[in-house]
Amino acid sequence: MSLEWLGFAGTSLVVFAYLPQIAHLIKAKCAAGVSLSAYLVWTSSALLLLVYALTTGDSVFITLQGYQLLALGLIFVLSLKHRDHRCDEHCGAQDGVDTSQLTGTVELARR
C-alpha cells in the first residue's frame, strides 16, 4: 500500500496555509509584517527543491514545490508592489491609535 496520499494530504495543507497571506495582500494591499528577504530565500529554496523533485520524478514533491514556488513568488511580488501601504489593522487604527503619528515610525523601520 502506497503512502503517497499522505504526501498529497500534506501538500493540500501547505496550499491552505498560504491562502490567508495571499488574500490579505490582494484585498488590503498591505505588506506589513512580510519579510521580503525571508520570502526571497524561501522562493529560492522552493526553486532548488523543485529542480531536485523534477530530477527524482517524485510527484508529491513536484506538486508541493511547484505550488510553493507559485505561492511564494506571488507573495514576494505582491509584497514588493504594496510595500508602502499599511492597512488600518496593521497601523493600529482599530485600537483607537492615531495612525497619523506612525508615519515617522514606519519610515525609521524602513531604513
C-alpha positions in Angstrom: 0.0 0.0 0.0 1.4 3.3 -1.1 1.6 6.2 1.4 1.8 8.8 -1.4 -1.6 10.0 -0.3 0.0 11.3 2.9 2.3 13.5 0.9 -0.6 14.9 -1.1 -2.6 15.5 2.1 0.4 17.4 3.5 0.6 19.4 0.2 -3.0 20.4 0.5 -2.3 21.8 4.0 0.5 23.8 2.5 -1.9 25.2 -0.1 -4.3 26.3 2.6 -1.5 27.7 4.7 -0.5 30.4 2.2 -4.1 31.5 1.3 -4.6 33.9 4.3 -1.4 35.8 3.4 -2.2 36.0 -0.3 -5.8 37.0 0.4 -4.6 39.8 2.8 -2.1 41.1 0.2 -4.8 41.2 -2.5 -7.7 42.5 -0.5 -6.0 45.0 1.8 -2.9 45.7 -0.4 -0.9 45.6 2.8 2.5 44.1 3.1 3.1 44.9 6.8 4.9 42.2 8.6 6.1 40.5 5.4 9.8 40.0 5.4 10.9 40.3 1.7 14.3 38.8 2.4 12.8 35.7 4.1 10.3 35.2 1.2 13.2 35.6 -1.3 15.1 32.9 0.5 12.0 30.7 0.6 11.3 31.3 -3.0 14.9 30.4 -3.9 14.6 27.2 -1.8 11.4 26.2 -3.5 13.0 26.6 -6.9 16.0 24.5 -6.0 13.8 21.8 -4.4 11.5 21.8 -7.5 14.5 21.1 -9.7 15.6 18.3 -7.4 12.0 16.9 -7.3 11.8 17.0 -11.1 15.1 15.1 -11.4 13.9 12.4 -9.0 10.4 12.2 -10.5 8.7 12.4 -7.1 5.1 13.5 -7.9 4.4 14.6 -4.3 7.4 16.9 -4.1 6.9 18.2 -7.7 3.4 19.2 -6.8 4.4 20.7 -3.4 7.4 22.6 -4.7 5.6 23.8 -7.8 2.8 25.2 -5.7 5.2 26.7 -3.1 7.2 28.4 -5.9 4.0 29.9 -7.3 2.6 31.0 -3.8 5.9 32.3 -2.5 6.6 34.2 -5.8 3.1 35.7 -5.7 3.6 36.8 -2.1 7.0 38.3 -2.9 5.7 40.2 -5.9 2.6 41.5 -4.1 4.7 42.5 -1.1 7.0 44.5 -3.3 4.1 46.1 -5.0 2.3 47.1 -1.7 5.4 47.6 0.5 4.5 51.3 1.2 0.9 50.6 2.1 -0.3 49.7 5.6 -3.9 48.7 6.3 -5.8 50.0 9.3 -5.3 46.7 11.1 -1.5 47.0 10.9 -1.4 50.7 11.7 -3.4 50.3 14.9 -6.5 52.2 13.8 -8.9 49.6 15.1 -7.3 50.0 18.5 -8.1 53.7 18.6 -4.5 54.7 17.9 -4.0 57.9 15.9 -2.2 56.5 12.8 -1.0 59.9 11.6 1.7 59.7 14.3 3.0 56.4 13.0 4.5 57.7 9.7 7.8 58.5 11.3 8.0 55.1 12.9 7.3 53.3 9.6 10.0 55.5 7.9 12.5 54.6 10.6 11.7 50.9 10.3 12.4 51.0 6.5 15.9 52.4 7.0 
